[in-house]
Amino acid sequence: MDKYNKEGYLDLTPYLALKKHYYPIIYICSPFTGDIENNIINAKKYSRFAINKGYMPIAPHLLYPQILNDNDYNERKLGLLFGNILMDRCSEIWVFGNYISEGMKKEIERAKVKKYTIRYFDNFCNEL
């Protein structure tokens, strides 16, 4: 866990969150399709990173593909809808990785239209 924010000041977010029992909810936006096995591992890593920073991550692509068939058009569409509904409840959108998938492009565009705060990170969780 980093002790300092990008401006060099002590980052108290994790400690304040623990003290207040308040965790801002953030939406994890990262690839799922393609190399699914590694993308799941990465999404878990990104979610853990958010927890370590004092946030509560929501990663729909870790949940809904376990319940819905991502290869079925209607079920994939339903999973994306559920993700959009969850995004509406998040305080920020965190985009991870060096590759933006088609699904991620749609999530990012929606977040921009809704004027949500979007933060970008590389594969190693370094903020860009």
Residue pairs with C-beta under 8 A, 6 or more apart in sequence:
1 14
1 52
1 53
2 11
2 53
3 10
3 11
4 10
4 11
5 11
6 127
11 53
13 53
13 54
13 55
14 52
14 53
14 54
15 54
16 22
16 54
17 23
17 24
17 54
17 55
18 54
23 54
23 55
23 56
24 54
24 55
24 56
24 91
24 92
25 55
25 56
25 57
25 58
25 89
25 90
25 91
26 50
26 55
26 56
26 57
26 58
26 90
26 91
26 92
26 93
26 94
27 57
27 58
27 59
27 86
27 87
27 90
27 92
27 93
27 94
27 107
27 111
28 43
28 46
28 47
28 50
28 57
28 58
28 59
28 61
28 94
28 96
29 93
29 94
29 95
29 96
29 104
29 107
29 108
29 111
30 39
30 42
30 43
30 46
30 59
30 61
30 95
30 96
30 97
30 104
31 39
31 42
31 97
31 99
31 100
31 101
31 103
31 104
32 39
32 40
32 43
32 61
32 65
32 70
32 101
32 103
33 39
33 70
33 101
33 102
33 103
34 101
39 61
40 62
42 96
42 97
42 123
43 59
43 61
43 62
43 96
44 59
44 62
45 125
46 57
46 59
46 94
46 96
46 121
46 125
47 57
47 59
47 62
49 121
49 125
50 56
50 57
50 94
51 57
55 92
57 94
58 86
58 87
58 89
58 90
60 79
60 82
60 83
60 86
61 83
61 103
64 79
64 82
64 83
65 79
68 75
68 76
68 78
68 79
69 75
69 76
70 76
70 79
80 103
80 106
83 107
84 107
84 110
87 93
87 107
87 110
87 111
87 116
88 114
90 116
91 117
92 116
92 117
92 118
92 119
93 107
93 108
93 111
93 116
93 117
93 118
93 119
94 118
94 119
94 120
94 121
95 104
95 108
95 118
95 119
95 120
95 121
96 121
96 122
96 123
96 125
97 121
97 122
97 123
98 122
98 123
100 108
108 118
111 118
112 118
119 127
120 127
120 128
121 127
121 128
122 128
